[in-house]
């Protein structure tokens, strides 16, 4: 996990899928990289959201998976 300084946030960073640390599609790992947090926290938040809003979570995950580019 890479630490990000507050001054660096938003400069030249792009939200991308992370195929190096993925479980399913790399979306949670990519979100973790983007926000500078561990992907496990993002995965837990995704599971909790899926428990309460399953249709929304599935749709949001699939749309983001298709739209976001892969990290190279």
N, C-alpha and C positions, 0 to 999 in steps of 0.2 A: 504494500500500500504506500502510495506517495503522498506526503504531506503537502498541502497547498497553503501558501500565505494568503492572507485576506487581500492584499494588494494585487495578487496574481489572478484572483478570481475574475472571470469574465474576459480576460485578455487572451485571445488566440486559442481558447479552449473550445472544443466542440464535444457535444454529447454523441458518443459512438458506442456501438456494441463492442464488448470485450470478449473475443473468442479465446483468449489465453486462460481466463478464469471463469469460463461459463459453466453453467449446469444445464440449462435448456437452450437459451438463445443468446446469452451474453448481455441481456438488457440490465439485469440487476447489478452485475459487475461493472457495466458501463456507467450506470447511475452512481455507483459508489466511487468510481474513479473521478467522475465529474464533480461531485460534491466533496471529495476528499474524505470519505468515510469508508469503513469496511463493508464489503458487499454482503456480509452476513446480516447486518442491520437492515439493509435494503430488502433482502430476501424475507426476513421476518415480517417487515412491514407489508410486503406484497402478499404473504400468506394470510396475515390478519385481515387485510383489505379483502382478499378473495373469500374469506369466511363470511364476511358481512355483505359484500357486494360482488358476488361471483360473476354475473354477466358483465358488469362494468369492467372488472379486472381482466377478464379474458379478452374482451374487446380492446381495451387500452393496451394490453401487452402485445396482442397480435398486430395492432396498428403501428405501435412503436417499433416492433421487430421488423416490419416491412419497410418503414420509412427511414429508420436510422441506418447510416452506413457502417461498415465494418472497420474497425481500427486496423491500420496497417503498420 
